[in-house]
Amino acid sequence: MTTVRRVGTYLFAALLVAGGVFLGSVGYRMSTQHETFTTALVNQVVRVPAPRQAFGKDRVYALVLGIDYDYDAKDQPFSAHSRSDTIMVAGIDFRTKAMRIISVLRDSDVMINGRDTKINAAYSEGGVRLADQVIGEFLGMPARPDGRHFDRYVVVRVNALKDLVNAIGGVDVVVAQPMDYDDNWGHLHIHFKPGLVHMDGEQAQGYVRFRHDACSDPCRTKRQQQVIRIVLQKLKNDRLNDLAHVAQLIRVFRRDVDTDLTTPELTSLAWSFKDADVANLSHAETIGYVDTKQTLDGETVIADEREKALLVAGLLGDYAPPSSPPGRAVARVARSSVHVVVQNGSGFAGAAGKLAASLRARGYVIDAVGNADTYGYDTTQIQSAEDGAAAARVREDVGVGAATSVSPAVKPAPDEERTVVVRVIIGRDYARPTPSASPAIK
């Protein structure tokens, strides 16, 4: 045997030994840490800390602010003293891999430095520190030992959504109504017809900024939440599946976002939540208002204090999903005793009518068929105010599978009390839209 062949043989043997040791360590992680092969492999090559290790706690609360640019006389963008046009608070729970978001209307009435004004002025007047104080006190969030109300902050510049959407190849959004608006000074041009629209970053950015309809800011907030759900679903399905894509998305994040989240924390969050149910990551609510008020800084809105207290209690409370009822209890549910309201949350024509007909043929009583509050549902929701077993029975017959969630519904309106037991809000996972489908009723 020549020297070259001998060295090659030894090298090959050494690689086999090294590979065996490495695969053995991966197998050990799989058996002791209950990890999948992919997760064990990555953790063996690149140590990705678990969120509890990265943050030192089981849940964090983040203040998320979206700031806008203005343009000077030379048409150059600047963001000095920008107000926070988007205000969200996110609770991220590591045990349940769930997130809850509360949106705050930017014109909500608060006191800042003794002046009655809009809550979005806090960031322009005092940056993140003052925004943390004002928004935290507005919500009644408990203060930390250092005086801050939130564990982390995320300040998103105007191009962040555009760059993110472009990075993932665009998003498919159901537009519910015609949108036409031009603002040459603000470089904003929005033109959409109702229907399924494949949006690039520029279009998605315009879509979530549009507020020139009767609903104004509340509807703009709903559109923001709708696009967040769609982006999360696409990240889960197409892009957020290996560390290379995680790194790419983090680079976009770093370019367009100011935050005190560290790179290990970002990597930990991205890797840990890549397999999370999108329905658990898109629970978003908006604090409504009950009145308006004229101030020196313009008209403000008076928050609904009862609604605010309920939403904050949910943000601070238990994120664990409701336990599933026993199989025997579900099997005992008589379909003829279950009244169902079917609502189209996908925005695609005929989805609610099709499902209602299917459920009626199985023996359910269909009380109403119509549209949901938004066409932005990616995941079908099965909701019940008082009967989890009935909701689980409906879930089985809807047949969407694991993506569908059973959750308590909002308390039915008085005229629904006698009949409504289960509400089905159809998401795009059930509707399975085609490019020719159009948003429509029922």
Sine and cosine of phi, psi and omega as CSV:
sin_phi,cos_phi,sin_psi,cos_psi,sin_omega,cos_omega
0.00,0.00,0.79,-0.62,0.00,-1.00
-0.94,0.34,0.29,-0.96,0.00,-1.00
-0.87,0.50,-0.66,0.75,-0.02,-1.00
-0.89,0.45,-0.71,0.70,0.00,-1.00
-0.91,0.42,-0.61,0.79,-0.01,-1.00
-0.90,0.44,-0.73,0.69,0.02,-1.00
-0.88,0.48,-0.66,0.75,0.03,-1.00
-0.88,0.47,-0.66,0.76,0.02,-1.00
-0.90,0.44,-0.71,0.70,0.01,-1.00
-0.89,0.46,-0.67,0.74,-0.01,-1.00
-0.89,0.45,-0.69,0.72,0.02,-1.00
-0.88,0.47,-0.67,0.74,0.04,-1.00
-0.89,0.46,-0.66,0.75,0.01,-1.00
-0.89,0.46,-0.65,0.76,0.03,-1.00
-0.90,0.43,-0.64,0.77,0.03,-1.00
-0.89,0.46,-0.69,0.73,0.02,-1.00
-0.89,0.46,-0.73,0.68,0.00,-1.00
-0.87,0.48,-0.68,0.73,0.03,-1.00
-0.89,0.45,-0.64,0.77,0.04,-1.00
-0.89,0.45,-0.67,0.74,0.03,-1.00
-0.89,0.45,-0.68,0.73,-0.02,-1.00
-0.90,0.44,-0.76,0.65,0.00,-1.00
-0.90,0.43,-0.54,0.84,0.08,-1.00
-0.90,0.45,-0.64,0.77,0.02,-1.00
-0.93,0.36,-0.57,0.82,0.07,-1.00
-0.91,0.42,-0.70,0.71,0.04,-1.00
-0.88,0.47,-0.60,0.80,0.04,-1.00
-0.89,0.45,-0.67,0.74,0.03,-1.00
-0.90,0.44,-0.64,0.77,-0.01,-1.00
-0.88,0.47,-0.64,0.77,-0.07,-1.00
-0.99,0.16,-0.57,0.82,-0.07,-1.00
-1.00,-0.03,-0.55,0.84,-0.03,-1.00
-0.98,-0.18,-0.04,1.00,-0.01,-1.00
0.83,0.55,0.68,0.73,0.02,-1.00
-0.99,-0.15,0.43,-0.90,0.14,-0.99
-0.95,0.31,0.23,-0.97,-0.01,-1.00
-0.87,0.50,-0.70,0.71,-0.03,-1.00
-0.88,0.47,-0.73,0.68,-0.02,-1.00
-0.90,0.44,-0.68,0.73,0.01,-1.00
-0.90,0.43,-0.63,0.78,0.01,-1.00
-0.89,0.46,-0.74,0.68,-0.02,-1.00
-0.91,0.42,-0.70,0.71,-0.01,-1.00
-0.90,0.44,-0.44,0.90,0.02,-1.00
-0.98,0.21,-0.54,0.84,0.00,-1.00
-1.00,0.09,-0.75,0.66,-0.02,-1.00
-0.82,-0.57,0.88,-0.47,-0.05,-1.00
-0.96,0.29,0.96,-0.29,0.04,-1.00
-0.97,-0.23,0.92,-0.40,-0.05,-1.00
-0.93,0.36,0.57,-0.82,0.12,-0.99
-0.92,0.39,0.51,-0.86,-0.03,-1.00
-0.82,0.58,-0.62,0.79,0.00,-1.00
-0.88,0.47,-0.59,0.81,0.04,-1.00
-0.96,0.29,-0.66,0.75,-0.05,-1.00
-0.91,0.41,-0.61,0.79,-0.09,-1.00
-0.97,-0.25,-0.30,0.95,0.00,-1.00
0.97,0.25,0.33,0.94,0.02,-1.00
-0.34,-0.94,0.18,-0.98,-0.06,-1.00
-1.00,0.02,-0.25,0.97,-0.01,-1.00
-0.47,-0.88,0.60,-0.80,0.09,-1.00
-0.79,-0.61,0.44,-0.90,0.07,-1.00
-0.90,-0.44,0.79,-0.61,-0.06,-1.00
-0.88,-0.47,0.67,-0.74,0.11,-0.99
-1.00,-0.07,0.86,-0.52,-0.05,-1.00
-0.91,-0.41,0.86,-0.51,-0.03,-1.00
-0.84,-0.54,0.74,-0.67,0.10,-1.00
-0.96,-0.28,0.86,-0.51,-0.03,-1.00
-0.94,-0.35,0.44,-0.90,-0.07,-1.00
-0.94,-0.33,0.29,-0.96,0.13,-0.99
-0.99,-0.14,0.37,-0.93,0.25,-0.97
-0.85,-0.52,0.11,-0.99,-0.04,-1.00
-0.81,-0.59,0.69,-0.72,-0.02,-1.00
-1.00,0.09,-0.09,-1.00,-0.07,-1.00
-0.90,0.43,-0.36,0.93,0.03,-1.00
-1.00,-0.10,0.23,0.97,0.03,-1.00
0.90,0.44,0.52,0.85,0.05,-1.00
-0.98,-0.21,0.73,-0.69,-0.03,-1.00
-0.95,0.30,0.57,-0.82,0.11,-0.99
-0.53,-0.85,0.48,-0.88,-0.05,-1.00
-0.82,-0.57,0.23,0.97,0.02,-1.00
-0.88,0.47,0.73,-0.69,0.03,-1.00
0.87,0.50,0.48,0.88,0.04,-1.00
-0.93,0.36,0.55,-0.83,0.14,-0.99
-1.00,0.05,0.36,-0.93,0.00,-1.00
-1.00,0.01,0.99,-0.17,-0.03,-1.00
-0.95,0.32,-0.41,0.91,0.06,-1.00
-0.86,-0.51,0.77,-0.64,0.02,-1.00
-0.76,-0.65,0.88,-0.47,0.05,-1.00
-0.72,-0.70,0.50,-0.87,0.13,-0.99
-0.85,-0.53,0.80,-0.60,-0.04,-1.00
-0.89,-0.46,0.76,-0.65,0.17,-0.98
-0.97,-0.22,0.82,-0.57,-0.05,-1.00
-0.89,-0.45,0.92,-0.40,-0.07,-1.00
-0.97,-0.24,0.84,-0.54,-0.09,-1.00
-0.99,0.15,-0.48,0.88,-0.03,-1.00
-0.93,0.37,-0.68,0.74,-0.05,-1.00
-0.99,-0.16,-0.05,1.00,-0.08,-1.00
0.78,0.62,0.79,0.61,-0.03,-1.00
-0.76,-0.65,0.42,-0.91,0.03,-1.00
-0.68,-0.73,0.63,-0.77,0.10,-0.99
-0.83,-0.56,0.63,-0.77,-0.06,-1.00
-0.80,-0.59,0.71,-0.71,0.15,-0.99
-0.89,-0.45,0.81,-0.59,0.08,-1.00
-0.99,-0.12,0.67,-0.75,0.02,-1.00
-0.92,-0.39,0.81,-0.59,0.03,-1.00
-0.88,0.48,0.72,-0.70,-0.13,-0.99
-0.91,0.41,-0.37,0.93,-0.01,-1.00
-1.00,-0.09,0.22,0.98,0.00,-1.00
-0.86,0.51,0.67,-0.74,-0.09,-1.00
-0.98,0.22,0.80,-0.59,0.07,-1.00
-0.58,-0.81,0.18,-0.98,0.13,-0.99
-0.97,-0.23,0.81,-0.58,0.07,-1.00
-0.81,-0.59,0.88,-0.47,-0.02,-1.00
0.79,0.61,0.67,0.74,0.05,-1.00
0.98,0.21,0.15,0.99,-0.04,-1.00
-0.88,-0.47,0.71,-0.70,0.05,-1.00
-0.97,0.22,0.89,-0.46,-0.10,-0.99
-0.41,-0.91,-0.14,-0.99,0.00,-1.00
-1.00,0.07,0.55,-0.84,-0.09,-1.00
-0.92,0.39,-0.42,0.91,-0.02,-1.00
-0.96,0.28,-0.10,0.99,0.06,-1.00
-0.97,0.23,-0.29,0.96,-0.07,-1.00
-0.86,0.50,-0.70,0.72,-0.03,-1.00
-0.93,0.37,-0.65,0.76,-0.04,-1.00
-0.92,0.38,-0.49,0.87,-0.06,-1.00
-1.00,-0.04,-0.41,0.91,-0.06,-1.00
-0.54,-0.84,0.26,0.97,0.05,-1.00
0.91,0.42,-0.38,-0.92,-0.07,-1.00
-0.89,0.45,-0.63,0.78,-0.07,-1.00
-0.87,0.50,-0.75,0.66,-0.01,-1.00
-0.94,0.33,-0.61,0.79,0.04,-1.00
-0.88,0.48,-0.67,0.75,0.05,-1.00
-0.85,0.53,-0.72,0.69,-0.04,-1.00
-0.91,0.41,-0.77,0.64,-0.11,-0.99
-0.93,0.38,-0.73,0.68,-0.03,-1.00
-0.94,0.34,-0.63,0.78,0.04,-1.00
-0.88,0.47,-0.69,0.72,0.01,-1.00
-0.94,0.34,-0.59,0.80,0.03,-1.00
-0.86,0.51,-0.66,0.75,-0.02,-1.00
-0.99,0.11,-0.30,0.95,-0.09,-1.00
0.98,0.21,0.48,0.88,0.04,-1.00
-0.95,0.32,0.64,-0.77,0.03,-1.00
-0.91,0.42,0.60,-0.80,0.01,-1.00
-1.00,0.09,0.59,-0.80,0.08,-1.00
-0.99,0.15,0.18,-0.98,0.01,-1.00
-0.84,0.54,-0.51,0.86,0.00,-1.00
-1.00,0.08,0.09,1.00,0.04,-1.00
1.00,-0.04,-0.27,0.96,0.03,-1.00
-0.98,0.22,0.43,-0.90,0.02,-1.00
-0.99,-0.16,-0.30,0.95,-0.07,-1.00
-0.83,-0.55,0.54,-0.84,-0.03,-1.00
-0.96,0.28,-0.60,0.80,-0.03,-1.00
-0.62,-0.79,0.35,-0.94,0.09,-1.00
-0.80,-0.60,0.47,-0.88,0.05,-1.00
-0.69,-0.73,0.91,-0.42,0.04,-1.00
-0.95,-0.31,0.90,-0.44,-0.13,-0.99
-0.98,-0.21,0.85,-0.53,0.08,-1.00
-0.98,0.21,0.27,-0.96,-0.20,-0.98
-0.88,0.47,-0.48,0.88,-0.06,-1.00
-1.00,0.08,-0.03,1.00,-0.10,-0.99
-0.88,0.47,-0.76,0.65,-0.02,-1.00
-0.90,0.44,-0.66,0.75,0.01,-1.00
-0.85,0.52,-0.74,0.67,-0.03,-1.00
-0.92,0.38,-0.61,0.79,0.00,-1.00
-0.92,0.40,-0.72,0.69,0.00,-1.00
-0.89,0.46,-0.66,0.75,0.05,-1.00
-0.90,0.44,-0.60,0.80,-0.03,-1.00
-0.91,0.41,-0.47,0.88,-0.01,-1.00
-0.98,-0.22,0.21,0.98,0.12,-0.99
1.00,0.10,0.36,0.93,0.01,-1.00
1.00,0.02,0.18,-0.98,-0.01,-1.00
-0.70,-0.72,0.49,-0.87,0.07,-1.00
-0.99,-0.14,0.88,-0.47,-0.09,-1.00
-0.84,-0.55,0.71,-0.71,0.10,-1.00
-1.00,0.06,0.90,-0.44,0.02,-1.00
-1.00,-0.04,0.82,-0.57,-0.13,-0.99
-1.00,0.06,-0.41,0.91,-0.08,-1.00
-0.52,-0.85,0.33,-0.94,0.03,-1.00
-0.88,0.48,0.61,-0.79,0.02,-1.00
-0.73,-0.68,0.85,-0.53,0.02,-1.00
-0.61,-0.79,0.89,-0.45,-0.01,-1.00
-0.35,-0.94,0.68,-0.73,0.06,-1.00
-0.76,-0.66,0.75,-0.67,0.08,-1.00
-0.70,-0.72,1.00,-0.05,-0.08,-1.00
-0.90,0.44,-0.61,0.79,0.01,-1.00
-0.90,0.44,-0.67,0.74,-0.02,-1.00
-1.00,0.03,0.09,1.00,0.01,-1.00
0.82,0.57,0.68,0.73,-0.05,-1.00
-0.84,-0.55,0.87,-0.48,-0.01,-1.00
-0.72,-0.69,0.92,-0.38,-0.11,-0.99
-0.83,-0.55,0.88,-0.48,0.00,-1.00
-0.59,-0.81,0.97,-0.26,0.01,-1.00
-0.72,-0.69,0.58,-0.82,0.18,-0.98
-0.96,-0.27,0.42,-0.91,0.01,-1.00
-0.86,0.51,0.64,-0.77,0.02,-1.00
0.64,-0.77,-0.06,-1.00,0.04,-1.00
-0.99,0.15,0.86,-0.51,-0.05,-1.00
-0.85,-0.53,0.81,-0.59,0.15,-0.99
-0.99,0.10,0.92,-0.40,-0.10,-0.99
-0.96,-0.27,0.70,-0.72,0.22,-0.98
-0.99,0.10,-0.06,-1.00,-0.09,-1.00
-0.88,0.48,-0.67,0.74,-0.02,-1.00
-0.88,0.47,-0.68,0.73,-0.02,-1.00
-0.93,0.37,-0.68,0.74,0.01,-1.00
-0.89,0.45,-0.62,0.79,0.03,-1.00
-0.89,0.45,-0.69,0.73,0.04,-1.00
-0.91,0.42,-0.63,0.78,-0.02,-1.00
-0.87,0.50,-0.69,0.72,-0.05,-1.00
-0.98,0.18,-0.26,0.97,0.02,-1.00
-1.00,-0.01,-0.28,0.96,-0.07,-1.00
-0.89,0.45,0.76,-0.64,0.06,-1.00
-0.57,-0.82,0.39,0.92,-0.07,-1.00
-0.99,-0.16,0.85,0.53,0.13,-0.99
-0.68,-0.74,-0.02,-1.00,-0.08,-1.00
-0.89,0.45,-0.48,0.88,-0.07,-1.00
-0.99,0.13,-0.45,0.89,0.06,-1.00
0.83,0.56,-0.78,-0.62,-0.14,-0.99
-0.87,0.49,-0.67,0.74,0.02,-1.00
-0.84,0.54,-0.65,0.76,0.02,-1.00
-0.96,0.30,-0.56,0.83,0.07,-1.00
-0.89,0.46,-0.64,0.76,0.03,-1.00
-0.89,0.46,-0.65,0.76,0.04,-1.00
-0.90,0.44,-0.61,0.79,0.03,-1.00
-0.92,0.40,-0.60,0.80,0.07,-1.00
-0.87,0.49,-0.72,0.70,-0.01,-1.00
-0.91,0.41,-0.61,0.79,0.03,-1.00
-0.87,0.50,-0.74,0.67,-0.03,-1.00
-0.93,0.37,-0.57,0.82,0.07,-1.00
-0.86,0.52,-0.71,0.70,0.01,-1.00
-0.88,0.48,-0.68,0.73,-0.03,-1.00
-0.92,0.40,-0.68,0.74,0.02,-1.00
-0.89,0.45,-0.69,0.72,0.02,-1.00
-0.87,0.50,-0.67,0.74,0.00,-1.00
-0.90,0.43,-0.65,0.76,-0.01,-1.00
-0.94,0.34,-0.61,0.79,0.08,-1.00
-0.86,0.52,-0.66,0.75,-0.02,-1.00
-0.93,0.38,-0.68,0.74,-0.11,-0.99
-0.99,0.17,-0.61,0.79,-0.24,-0.97
-0.91,-0.42,-0.59,0.81,-0.24,-0.97
-0.89,-0.46,-0.63,0.78,-0.15,-0.99
-1.00,0.04,0.90,0.43,-0.08,-1.00
-0.81,-0.58,-0.04,1.00,0.12,-0.99
-0.41,-0.91,0.19,-0.98,-0.09,-1.00
-0.92,0.38,-0.45,0.89,0.03,-1.00
-0.89,0.45,-0.69,0.72,0.03,-1.00
-0.95,0.32,-0.60,0.80,0.07,-1.00
-0.84,0.54,-0.72,0.70,-0.01,-1.00
-0.89,0.46,-0.65,0.76,0.02,-1.00
-0.89,0.46,-0.70,0.72,-0.01,-1.00
-0.93,0.36,-0.56,0.83,0.04,-1.00
-0.91,0.40,-0.57,0.82,0.05,-1.00
-0.89,0.45,-0.66,0.75,0.08,-1.00
-0.88,0.48,-0.69,0.72,0.00,-1.00
-0.85,0.53,-0.72,0.69,-0.04,-1.00
-0.91,0.42,-0.56,0.83,-0.06,-1.00
-0.95,0.32,-0.58,0.81,-0.16,-0.99
-0.94,-0.35,0.04,1.00,-0.12,-0.99
-0.74,-0.67,0.68,-0.74,0.19,-0.98
-0.98,-0.21,0.79,-0.61,-0.07,-1.00
-0.40,-0.92,0.35,-0.94,0.13,-0.99
-0.98,-0.18,0.16,0.99,0.16,-0.99
-0.94,0.35,0.75,-0.66,0.02,-1.00
-0.99,0.12,0.27,-0.96,0.03,-1.00
-0.87,0.49,-0.70,0.72,0.08,-1.00
-0.86,0.51,-0.60,0.80,0.03,-1.00
-0.92,0.39,-0.69,0.73,0.02,-1.00
-0.89,0.45,-0.71,0.71,0.01,-1.00
-0.89,0.45,-0.66,0.75,0.01,-1.00
-0.88,0.47,-0.72,0.70,0.02,-1.00
-0.89,0.46,-0.73,0.68,-0.06,-1.00
-0.89,0.46,-0.71,0.71,-0.06,-1.00
-0.96,0.29,-0.62,0.78,-0.05,-1.00
-0.94,0.35,-0.58,0.81,-0.11,-0.99
-0.99,-0.12,0.10,0.99,-0.07,-1.00
-0.90,0.43,-0.44,0.90,-0.01,-1.00
-0.97,-0.26,0.15,0.99,-0.04,-1.00
-0.94,0.33,0.49,-0.87,0.06,-1.00
-0.92,0.38,0.83,-0.55,-0.02,-1.00
-0.85,0.53,-0.53,0.85,0.03,-1.00
-0.87,0.49,-0.50,0.87,0.02,-1.00
-0.99,0.13,-0.19,0.98,-0.02,-1.00
-0.96,-0.27,-0.05,1.00,-0.11,-0.99
-0.85,-0.53,0.41,0.91,0.05,-1.00
-0.97,0.24,0.98,-0.18,-0.09,-1.00
-0.79,-0.61,0.69,-0.72,0.03,-1.00
-0.73,-0.69,0.40,-0.92,0.03,-1.00
-0.85,-0.52,0.73,-0.69,0.06,-1.00
-0.97,0.26,0.89,-0.45,-0.01,-1.00
-0.98,0.18,-0.11,-0.99,0.00,-1.00
-0.69,-0.73,0.36,-0.93,-0.07,-1.00
-0.92,-0.40,-0.24,0.97,-0.06,-1.00
-0.30,-0.95,0.17,-0.99,0.09,-1.00
-0.86,-0.51,0.27,-0.96,-0.08,-1.00
-0.52,-0.85,0.68,-0.73,0.02,-1.00
-1.00,-0.03,0.80,-0.59,0.03,-1.00
-0.81,-0.58,0.07,-1.00,0.04,-1.00
-0.91,0.42,-0.38,0.92,0.00,-1.00
-0.99,-0.16,0.25,0.97,0.01,-1.00
0.95,-0.33,-0.08,-1.00,-0.05,-1.00
-0.98,0.20,0.76,-0.65,0.08,-1.00
-0.93,-0.36,0.22,-0.98,0.05,-1.00
-0.91,-0.42,0.63,-0.77,-0.02,-1.00
-1.00,-0.03,0.89,-0.47,-0.08,-1.00
-0.90,0.43,0.52,-0.85,0.13,-0.99
-0.97,0.23,0.97,-0.23,-0.13,-0.99
-0.90,0.44,-0.60,0.80,0.00,-1.00
-0.91,0.41,-0.71,0.70,0.01,-1.00
-0.90,0.43,-0.65,0.76,0.01,-1.00
-0.87,0.49,-0.71,0.71,-0.01,-1.00
-0.88,0.47,-0.65,0.76,0.01,-1.00
-0.91,0.41,-0.68,0.74,-0.02,-1.00
-0.93,0.38,-0.64,0.76,0.02,-1.00
-0.93,0.37,-0.61,0.79,0.07,-1.00
-0.87,0.49,-0.64,0.77,0.05,-1.00
-0.92,0.38,-0.58,0.81,0.04,-1.00
-0.91,0.42,-0.63,0.78,-0.04,-1.00
-1.00,0.05,-0.24,0.97,-0.12,-0.99
-1.00,0.06,-0.39,-0.92,-0.10,-1.00
-0.98,0.19,0.78,-0.63,0.03,-1.00
-0.99,-0.11,-0.03,1.00,-0.05,-1.00
-0.88,0.48,0.73,-0.69,0.03,-1.00
-0.92,0.40,0.49,-0.87,0.00,-1.00
-0.86,0.51,0.61,-0.79,0.00,-1.00
-0.93,0.37,0.59,-0.81,0.00,-1.00
-0.96,0.28,0.64,-0.77,0.04,-1.00
-0.93,0.37,0.43,-0.90,0.01,-1.00
-0.85,0.52,0.55,-0.84,-0.02,-1.00
-0.84,0.53,-0.59,0.80,-0.01,-1.00
-0.91,0.42,-0.60,0.80,0.02,-1.00
-0.92,0.40,-0.63,0.78,0.01,-1.00
-0.91,0.41,-0.69,0.72,-0.04,-1.00
-0.90,0.44,-0.48,0.88,-0.02,-1.00
-0.98,0.21,-0.20,0.98,-0.03,-1.00
-0.94,0.35,0.84,-0.55,0.06,-1.00
-0.99,0.11,0.84,-0.54,-0.05,-1.00
-0.85,0.52,-0.55,0.83,-0.04,-1.00
-0.92,0.39,-0.27,0.96,0.01,-1.00
-1.00,-0.04,-0.07,1.00,-0.08,-1.00
-0.98,-0.21,0.85,-0.52,0.08,-1.00
-0.99,-0.11,0.70,-0.71,-0.13,-0.99
-0.78,-0.63,0.67,-0.74,0.21,-0.98
-0.94,-0.33,0.81,-0.59,-0.01,-1.00
-0.94,-0.34,0.81,-0.59,-0.02,-1.00
-0.81,-0.58,0.66,-0.75,-0.01,-1.00
-1.00,0.05,0.96,-0.29,0.07,-1.00
-0.97,-0.23,0.03,1.00,0.01,-1.00
-1.00,-0.02,-0.44,0.90,0.00,-1.00
1.00,0.08,0.11,0.99,-0.05,-1.00
-0.97,-0.26,0.72,-0.70,-0.17,-0.99
-0.83,0.56,0.71,-0.70,0.14,-0.99
0.99,0.10,-0.10,1.00,-0.09,-1.00
-0.90,0.44,-0.71,0.70,-0.03,-1.00
-0.93,0.36,-0.66,0.75,0.01,-1.00
-0.90,0.44,-0.64,0.77,0.01,-1.00
-0.89,0.45,-0.73,0.68,-0.01,-1.00
-0.92,0.38,-0.64,0.77,0.01,-1.00
-0.87,0.50,-0.66,0.75,0.01,-1.00
-0.90,0.43,-0.63,0.77,0.01,-1.00
-0.91,0.42,-0.69,0.72,-0.01,-1.00
-0.94,0.35,-0.61,0.79,0.03,-1.00
-0.89,0.45,-0.63,0.77,0.01,-1.00
-0.91,0.41,-0.44,0.90,0.03,-1.00
-0.99,0.12,-0.14,0.99,0.06,-1.00
0.92,-0.40,-0.06,1.00,0.02,-1.00
-0.95,0.31,0.43,-0.90,0.09,-1.00
-1.00,-0.08,0.88,-0.47,-0.02,-1.00
-1.00,-0.08,0.91,-0.40,-0.04,-1.00
-1.00,0.08,-0.55,0.83,-0.05,-1.00
-0.33,-0.94,0.50,-0.87,0.08,-1.00
-0.74,-0.68,0.80,-0.60,-0.04,-1.00
-0.21,-0.98,-0.36,-0.93,-0.03,-1.00
-0.98,-0.21,0.48,-0.88,0.06,-1.00
-0.99,0.16,-0.03,-1.00,-0.03,-1.00
-0.93,0.36,-0.37,0.93,0.01,-1.00
-0.46,-0.89,0.39,-0.92,0.07,-1.00
-1.00,-0.05,0.30,0.95,-0.12,-0.99
-1.00,-0.09,0.23,0.97,-0.03,-1.00
-0.98,0.18,0.88,-0.48,0.10,-0.99
-1.00,0.06,-0.54,0.84,-0.07,-1.00
-0.91,-0.42,0.76,-0.65,0.02,-1.00
-0.89,0.45,0.68,-0.73,0.00,-1.00
-0.93,-0.38,0.75,-0.66,0.10,-0.99
-0.93,-0.37,0.91,-0.41,-0.15,-0.99
-0.85,-0.53,0.62,-0.78,0.06,-1.00
-0.61,-0.79,0.71,-0.71,0.01,-1.00
-0.98,0.20,-0.49,0.87,-0.12,-0.99
-0.61,-0.79,-0.07,1.00,-0.14,-0.99
-0.70,-0.71,1.00,-0.03,-0.01,-1.00
-0.92,0.40,-0.56,0.83,0.00,-1.00
-0.91,0.40,-0.66,0.75,0.04,-1.00
-0.90,0.44,-0.65,0.76,0.02,-1.00
-0.89,0.45,-0.66,0.75,0.01,-1.00
-0.91,0.42,-0.59,0.81,0.04,-1.00
-0.90,0.44,-0.70,0.72,0.03,-1.00
-0.89,0.45,-0.66,0.76,0.00,-1.00
-0.85,0.53,-0.69,0.73,0.02,-1.00
-0.87,0.50,-0.65,0.76,-0.06,-1.00
-0.98,0.18,-0.45,0.89,0.10,-1.00
-0.92,0.40,-0.65,0.76,0.16,-0.99
0.98,0.19,0.41,0.91,0.03,-1.00
-0.98,0.22,-0.54,0.84,0.04,-1.00
0.97,-0.23,-0.46,-0.89,-0.15,-0.99
-0.90,0.43,-0.42,0.91,-0.04,-1.00
-0.93,0.38,-0.41,0.91,-0.02,-1.00
-0.97,0.22,0.65,-0.76,-0.02,-1.00
-0.91,-0.41,0.54,-0.84,0.13,-0.99
-0.96,-0.29,0.84,-0.54,-0.07,-1.00
-0.55,-0.83,0.39,-0.92,0.06,-1.00
-0.89,0.46,0.65,-0.76,0.02,-1.00
-1.00,-0.03,0.22,-0.97,0.17,-0.99
-0.89,0.45,0.58,-0.81,-0.04,-1.00
-0.81,0.58,0.78,-0.63,-0.06,-1.00
-0.87,0.49,0.45,-0.89,0.08,-1.00
-0.91,0.41,0.38,-0.93,-0.06,-1.00
-0.79,0.61,-0.61,0.80,-0.05,-1.00
-0.98,0.21,-0.09,1.00,0.04,-1.00
-0.99,-0.15,-0.19,0.98,-0.17,-0.99
-0.82,0.57,-0.60,0.80,-0.14,-0.99
-0.98,0.21,-0.44,0.90,-0.19,-0.98
-0.85,-0.53,-0.62,0.78,-0.14,-0.99
-0.96,0.30,0.86,-0.51,0.08,-1.00
-0.93,-0.37,-0.68,0.73,-0.06,-1.00
-0.77,-0.64,0.69,-0.73,0.09,-1.00
-0.90,-0.43,0.76,-0.65,0.05,-1.00
-0.93,-0.37,0.87,-0.49,0.09,-1.00
-0.96,-0.29,0.92,-0.38,-0.10,-0.99
-0.97,0.24,0.79,-0.62,0.09,-1.00
-0.98,-0.21,0.04,-1.00,-0.04,-1.00
-0.94,0.35,-0.33,0.94,0.04,-1.00
-0.91,0.42,-0.49,0.87,0.04,-1.00
-1.00,0.03,-0.67,0.74,-0.12,-0.99
-0.93,0.37,-0.48,0.88,0.00,-1.00
0.72,0.70,0.92,0.38,-0.14,-0.99
-0.93,0.37,0.42,-0.91,0.15,-0.99
-0.92,-0.40,0.37,-0.93,-0.03,-1.00
-0.83,0.55,-0.42,0.91,-0.03,-1.00
-1.00,0.07,-0.15,0.99,-0.03,-1.00
-0.93,0.36,0.47,-0.88,-0.01,-1.00
-0.77,-0.64,0.49,-0.87,0.01,-1.00
-0.94,0.35,0.64,-0.77,0.01,-1.00
-0.23,-0.97,-0.10,-1.00,-0.12,-0.99
-1.00,0.08,0.74,-0.68,0.18,-0.98
0.87,0.50,0.00,0.00,0.00,0.00
